[in-house]
Structures are given as structure tokens and as C-alpha cells.
Amino acid sequence: GRHRFKQWVSKTQKTV
């Protein structure tokens, strides 16, 4: 899933 990556990035950006 490509959208999965988008969600992961969103969660990572929120943490960083």
C-alpha cells in the first residue's frame, strides 16, 4: 500500500 506510507510519514512528522 502506498497510502500506508503516507500515514506512516504523517505519524512520523507528528512525532518529530
Secondary structure, 3 states (H helix, E strand, C coil): CHHHHHHHHHHHHHHC
